[in-house]
Amino acid sequence: MYWEDVRIGTEIPSLEKYPTKEMLLRYASVTGDLYRIHYDEEYAKSIGLPGVIVQGGLKNAFLAQLITDWIQGSGRLRKLTCAHRDMDFPNSTLICKGFVSRRYRENGLSLVDCTIWIENDEGYKTTPGSAIVNLDSRPKNIQS
């Protein structure tokens, strides 16, 4: 895929994730994010949560995977931002989605802005975000 192949509105192939409690515990141990609401069910409930919740950083990683899977070596992820608007829970399906919202050239780079988000089982956007990707341009000797 080259920058010239992308248009505003181009959909990014969705990515389905199914976080488990084991995944949350492993993520917590690797990253040092040991806040008990991510792995201790009793503690999470004792402070008013319905149960353990998926780490924001893990959801960021899911969105980064959405973008890097899409560009598959034909570009570089330059920036990723997201906001955690609602909780997501283990043993539920999270669907990462997105589309191209802008394409432009700047300082010699071929850039693409993407609107991205995570939806929960009910289709609610729990984690909206954006990404900027620098895509390779088509070599001049290759016809489209």
Secondary structure, DSSP 8 states (H G I E B T S, - for coil): --GGG--TT-EEEEEEE---HHHHHHHHHHH----GGGT-HHHHHHTT-SS----HHHHHHHHHHHHHHHHTTSEEEEEEEE---S---TTS-EEEEEEEEEEEEETTEEEEEEEEEEE-TTS-EEEEEEEEEEE----TT---
